[in-house]
Amino acid sequence: MQRVCLALPTMRSCPGTIVDLAEEAAYAVATFGVEVHLLVLDTTDEAEFAKNADAVAALAPTPGVFVHHLGNTEQREFFRAVAERSGGTADPELLLDMMLPQAVAYGSCVNRLFLAAAALGCTSTHLRNDDADFQVVDGEKVFPIHHELLSIGRPAGEAAAVVTNSEFDAADADMPVMLVSGSFLGELNVDIGEILELDPAVYRDLVRLWTPPVWSDEDRDAMVDLSFKGVGAEPFDTDRSALGVPDIWNVYMCNIALDHRAYEVLPLLPSIETIGCDYALLHALVHSKSPGVVHNRHIVNYYTPERRTGAGFIAYQMRFVKFLLSMLYLYPVYGGMIDHGRGLLDEKHGLRVEPILELVRGSVDWDRAGNEHCLDVLDRSYRKLGGKYAELADVVAGKRQQLMDEAQEDAERWAVLVESWAGMVAAARAEGLRPGRDGAAG
């Protein structure tokens, strides 16, 4: 029986999301006959954890659905054991810190899901988030796992029969579908919409900072118009799906299924307090021209209140700043991936880690002039906006050198993690994860 992981990382109380995902898991079992491991990796404090635990405990038992709710202590024990058992040259304490840092780390939380899925013996991981809802049509929730389980891991030739449109070459029919994704509707997936309202010209200057510097002005402006917007307000009406090499801008990390032959090879960046560091694996799959499916069961994005006022505003916007600075080290890697193309794949069409690791190592000493320029533009732009953005400019200016150092250190740490990843995956499989009970806490 196919065993899959429906995965939710969370750092806040989200009982409603847990209930929704349990419904999606039950739908997957009833529709596809799979075994679903609903995995909630929870880094909330004790009070918030209790609310999530109550939601898990109240779930109705569903045969074929196994629920695992792991808090900080359980996660630390498991990932320490994995790090110590991995047998590489890296310091286990460093590996543990990259897996479970004492800060918000979007790539790290997904890496934890990947290793836990390996420990559970799952062949795919289906990622969701705690600040998104499913669409509802005629009283029924529109579950993305429908399209994901139709295609993930199957040869492209088989997947072609279950999508509404196929653009994949028949000569590549034996290549596995490694990625199935929808997008999102609702608010921008990066919380900078207020900047667009205040000053569209400043918004364009800021968003252009994350575009590849080698692109023409026209291409960079076109990317600004596409970035962070998903599908706008396009609601679900009927199922549509396309098989081919996805456009990287049409896939969304919180509405995606990934095959284990992808995430067991390449981990995400373990950067702390940095949005967007969880997309490197998607770039590898797209640039290697692996087959993927893009569908229209989009989720609905919304913002949690804490990111818009006071310290929460500064914290989130600093994550955006660090995202912009990370691109200095990521674009050389992505560009190299484009150059390698199908050379990123082995004879069985799985990802090869060697060329990717070489690219990552080669990026760490990149000239910082690009980030000096980035910080100059940020300072000028935030001060033009005034108010709380001027206060943000002061915070960024006070951490200028630290921010550039951290961006480089993130690239260096990623190289260590990529090199250690195969050993960690093997260690996770050997360690295993204690089984959950049907529809109850594991």
C-alpha positions, 0 to 999 in steps of 0.5 A, spaced: 500 500 500 502 506 498 504 510 504 504 518 504 505 524 509 501 529 509 505 534 513 504 541 517 509 545 520 506 550 525 509 555 530 502 557 532 495 554 535 492 552 529 486 547 531 482 549 525 487 547 520 489 540 524 481 538 523 481 540 515 488 536 514 485 530 518 479 531 513 484 531 507 487 525 509 480 521 510 479 523 503 485 521 500 484 514 504 477 513 501 478 516 494 485 512 493 486 507 498 493 510 501 495 510 508 496 517 510 501 519 516 498 526 518 504 529 521 504 535 525 511 538 527 509 543 532 514 548 535 509 552 539 510 554 547 506 549 552 499 553 552 499 553 544 501 546 544 496 544 548 490 547 544 493 543 538 494 537 542 486 538 544 484 538 536 488 532 535 485 528 541 478 530 538 479 527 531 475 521 530 478 515 528 479 514 521 482 507 519 488 508 514 490 515 517 495 515 522 496 522 526 503 524 529 503 530 533 510 532 535 512 538 540 519 541 541 522 535 546 520 529 541 523 533 535 529 534 539 530 527 541 529 524 534 533 529 530 539 529 535 538 521 534 538 522 527 544 527 527 548 522 531 547 516 527 548 520 520 555 518 521 558 524 517 564 528 518 559 534 520 558 536 528 552 533 530 550 539 534 551 543 528 546 538 524 541 539 530 542 546 530 540 546 522 534 542 523 531 545 529 534 552 531 532 557 536 528 561 531 524 561 525 527 557 520 522 556 514 527 551 510 529 547 517 522 546 518 520 543 512 527 539 512 524 536 519 518 534 515 522 530 510 526 526 515 520 524 519 517 522 512 523 518 511 522 515 518 515 513 517 517 510 510 513 514 506 514 515 498 511 522 498 510 528 502 504 533 501 506 540 504 501 545 507 501 551 512 497 553 518 496 560 514 492 558 508 485 555 507 482 550 502 477 553 497 469 551 498 465 549 493 458 547 494 459 546 501 465 541 499 472 543 501 477 542 494 483 538 497 489 539 493 491 531 495 486 529 489 491 531 484 497 530 488 495 522 488 493 522 481 500 523 479 506 523 484 511 518 483 508 515 477 511 515 470 510 521 466 507 516 461 501 514 466 500 521 469 499 523 462 492 519 462 490 523 468 491 530 467 487 534 462 493 537 458 500 534 457 505 537 454 511 532 456 515 528 450 512 521 449 520 519 449 520 521 456 514 517 458 518 513 464 521 519 467 517 519 474 513 525 476 517 528 482 512 535 483 505 536 483 503 543 485 497 548 485 498 555 487 494 560 491 489 565 491 488 571 496 493 576 499 500 576 496 504 570 499 509 575 501 506 581 506 508 587 502 502 589 499 502 595 504 508 598 500 504 597 493 499 601 496 503 606 499 508 607 493 508 603 487 514 605 485 518 604 491 514 597 491 517 596 484 524 598 486 524 593 492 521 587 488 526 588 483 532 586 488 530 579 488 530 578 480 536 576 477 541 581 476 543 579 469 536 580 466 534 585 462 530 591 465 524 589 461 524 582 464 525 584 471 519 589 471 515 583 468 517 579 474 515 584 478 508 584 475 508 576 477 511 576 483 508 573 490 501 574 487 499 567 485 492 566 481 489 573 484 482 571 485 481 566 480 476 561 484 475 553 483 470 551 478 472 545 475 479 540 475 484 542 470 491 540 470 497 540 466 503 535 465 510 538 463 516 542 466 512 547 470 514 554 470 517 555 477 513 561 478 507 557 478 508 552 484 507 554 491 511 550 497 505 550 501 500 547 496 505 541 493 507 534 493 514 532 492 517 525 491 522 522 496 527 521 490 527 529 490 527 531 497 531 525 500 537 528 495 537 535 496 535 539 503 532 546 503 536 552 506 537 552 514 537 559 514 534 562 520 529 568 519 529 568 512 522 567 507 523 564 501 529 559 503 524 553 502 524 553 494 531 551 492 529 544 491 523 546 486 528 550 482 532 543 482 526 539 479 524 545 474 531 546 471 533 539 471 526 538 466 523 533 471 516 532 469 511 535 474 503 537 474 500 543 475 493 544 477 488 549 479 486 546 486 489 552 489 489 554 497 487 561 500 492 565 503 491 569 509 496 573 514 496 572 521 495 578 525 502 578 529 506 580 522 503 587 521 504 591 528 509 592 532 515 587 533 511 582 529 512 587 523 519 588 524 520 581 525 517 579 518 520 585 514 527 583 516 525 576 514 524 579 507 530 583 507 534 577 509 530 573 503 533 579 498 540 578 501 540 570 500 539 571 492 546 573 492 548 566 493 542 562 490 542 565 483 549 562 482 546 556 484 540 556 480 543 559 474 548 553 474 542 548 475 539 551 468 546 550 465 546 543 467 539 541 465 538 534 465 545 533 467 542 534 474 539 527 473 542 520 474 540 514 469 534 513 473 532 520 473 533 521 480 536 528 482 544 527 483 547 531 489 554 532 486 553 537 481 548 541 486 553 541 492 559 543 487 554 549 485 552 551 493 560 550 495 562 555 489 557 560 491 559 561 498 565 566 496 561 571 491 562 578 491 558 582 496 557 588 492 551 586 490 548 585 497 551 592 499 547 595 493 541 591 495 541 594 502 543 601 499 536 601 495 532 598 501 535 604 506 533 609 501 526 606 499 524 605 506 526 612 508 522 614 502 515 611 505 517 614 512 513 612 518 514 605 521 518 603 515 523 609 517 524 605 523 525 599 519 530 602 515 534 604 522 534 597 524 536 594 518 542 600 518 544 598 525 545 590 523 548 591 516 554 588 517 551 582 521 546 581 515 551 580 510 555 576 514 549 571 516 547 571 508 554 568 507 554 563 513 547 561 511 550 559 504 556 555 508 551 552 512 547 549 506 553 546 503 554 542 510 547 540 510 547 538 503 553 534 504 550 530 510 543 529 507 544 522 505 547 520 511 541 523 515 536 520 511 539 513 512 539 515 519 532 517 519 530 511 516 534 506 521 531 510 527 524 510 525 518 514 528 514 511 533 507 509 530 501 513 531 494 511 532 488 511 527 485 518 527 489 519 534 495 522 537 502 519 535 
